[in-house]
């Protein structure tokens, strides 16, 4: 995101659609707590780089799964 920070993007997406499932991915050091901040801003699923393809697949499948009745 060359002109927008991740947290700002999450807030903008949340403003457009409060029900939108938002993933967040970061390669920042864990001590920066970026992914925790992303969750606090509304990200539903987070992944820390590097991650395995299976982890990404599981995250996307979880986000796309319809809510339980």
Secondary structure as a PSIPRED ss2 file (coil, helix, strand):
# PSIPRED VFORMAT (PSIPRED V4.0)

   1 X C   1.000  0.000  0.000
   2 X C   1.000  0.000  0.000
   3 X C   1.000  0.000  0.000
   4 X C   1.000  0.000  0.000
   5 X C   1.000  0.000  0.000
   6 X H   0.000  1.000  0.000
   7 X H   0.000  1.000  0.000
   8 X H   0.000  1.000  0.000
   9 X H   0.000  1.000  0.000
  10 X H   0.000  1.000  0.000
  11 X H   0.000  1.000  0.000
  12 X H   0.000  1.000  0.000
  13 X H   0.000  1.000  0.000
  14 X H   0.000  1.000  0.000
  15 X H   0.000  1.000  0.000
  16 X H   0.000  1.000  0.000
  17 X C   1.000  0.000  0.000
  18 X C   1.000  0.000  0.000
  19 X C   1.000  0.000  0.000
  20 X C   1.000  0.000  0.000
  21 X C   1.000  0.000  0.000
  22 X C   1.000  0.000  0.000
  23 X E   0.000  0.000  1.000
  24 X E   0.000  0.000  1.000
  25 X E   0.000  0.000  1.000
  26 X E   0.000  0.000  1.000
  27 X C   1.000  0.000  0.000
  28 X C   1.000  0.000  0.000
  29 X C   1.000  0.000  0.000
  30 X H   0.000  1.000  0.000
  31 X H   0.000  1.000  0.000
  32 X H   0.000  1.000  0.000
  33 X C   1.000  0.000  0.000
  34 X H   0.000  1.000  0.000
  35 X H   0.000  1.000  0.000
  36 X H   0.000  1.000  0.000
  37 X H   0.000  1.000  0.000
  38 X H   0.000  1.000  0.000
  39 X H   0.000  1.000  0.000
  40 X H   0.000  1.000  0.000
  41 X H   0.000  1.000  0.000
  42 X C   1.000  0.000  0.000
  43 X C   1.000  0.000  0.000
  44 X C   1.000  0.000  0.000
  45 X E   0.000  0.000  1.000
  46 X E   0.000  0.000  1.000
  47 X E   0.000  0.000  1.000
  48 X E   0.000  0.000  1.000
  49 X C   1.000  0.000  0.000
  50 X C   1.000  0.000  0.000
  51 X C   1.000  0.000  0.000
  52 X C   1.000  0.000  0.000
  53 X H   0.000  1.000  0.000
  54 X H   0.000  1.000  0.000
  55 X H   0.000  1.000  0.000
  56 X H   0.000  1.000  0.000
  57 X H   0.000  1.000  0.000
  58 X H   0.000  1.000  0.000
  59 X H   0.000  1.000  0.000
  60 X H   0.000  1.000  0.000
  61 X H   0.000  1.000  0.000
  62 X H   0.000  1.000  0.000
  63 X H   0.000  1.000  0.000
  64 X H   0.000  1.000  0.000
  65 X C   1.000  0.000  0.000
  66 X C   1.000  0.000  0.000
  67 X C   1.000  0.000  0.000
  68 X C   1.000  0.000  0.000
  69 X C   1.000  0.000  0.000
